[in-house]
Amino acid sequence: MARLMLNLQITRGPDGFDVSILIRQQSKINQTTHILAVTAHNEHEYSENAKSQKMDDYFTQPCTAEDAKSNQCFYYTGLAS
């Protein structure tokens, strides 16, 4: 399974929300790409936007590799479920 981490807020170019829309629209194959939303924001608005863009998981930074392995930094998982 392909996995992709997208930063939701980028100062230049498309942000993670824009990219996830393009990925989901491209083909049926991209419907199963696992998209992880990454942000420094844990406000409800951000997780709801990630859910509406059919992202699969949402987590906040900073998040160490060890945190990620144990799911300790995940704010909400299973957004697209």
C-alpha positions in Angstrom: 0.0 0.0 0.0 1.3 3.4 -0.9 1.5 6.0 1.9 1.9 9.7 1.6 2.4 12.3 4.3 1.2 15.8 3.5 1.9 19.0 5.4 -1.4 20.9 5.6 0.2 24.3 5.8 2.9 25.2 3.3 3.8 28.8 2.7 4.6 28.4 -1.0 2.8 26.2 -3.5 -0.1 23.9 -2.9 -0.8 22.8 0.6 -1.7 19.3 1.8 -5.4 19.9 1.3 -4.9 20.9 -2.4 -2.6 18.0 -3.1 -4.9 15.4 -1.5 -7.8 16.7 -3.8 -5.6 16.2 -6.9 -4.5 12.7 -5.7 -8.0 11.5 -5.1 -9.2 12.9 -8.5 -6.5 11.3 -10.6 -7.6 7.7 -10.8 -9.1 4.7 -9.0 -5.7 3.6 -7.9 -5.2 6.8 -6.0 -8.4 6.2 -4.0 -6.5 3.6 -2.0 -3.4 5.7 -1.4 -3.1 6.1 2.4 -2.8 9.9 3.0 -1.5 11.2 6.4 -2.2 14.8 7.2 0.6 16.5 9.2 0.2 19.8 11.0 1.2 21.8 14.0 -2.5 22.6 14.5 -4.8 20.4 16.6 -7.9 22.5 16.2 -11.1 20.7 15.3 -11.4 22.7 12.0 -8.1 21.1 10.7 -9.2 17.5 11.4 -12.6 18.2 9.8 -11.0 19.6 6.7 -8.7 16.6 6.5 -11.7 14.3 6.8 -13.6 16.1 4.1 -10.5 15.7 1.8 -10.7 11.9 2.4 -7.3 11.8 4.3 -6.8 8.7 6.2 -5.0 9.9 9.3 -4.2 13.2 11.0 -1.4 13.9 13.4 0.2 16.9 15.0 3.9 17.9 15.1 6.3 17.8 16.7 6.2 14.0 16.4 9.3 11.9 16.8 9.9 8.7 14.9 9.3 6.7 18.1 6.0 8.6 18.8 4.8 7.8 15.3 5.6 4.1 15.6 3.5 3.9 18.8 0.8 6.2 17.5 1.3 8.6 20.4 1.2 11.7 18.3 -2.0 10.8 16.3 -4.7 13.3 17.0 -7.3 11.4 15.2 -7.0 8.3 13.0 -9.3 6.7 10.5 -10.6 9.9 9.1 -11.8 8.4 5.8 -13.6 5.5 7.5 
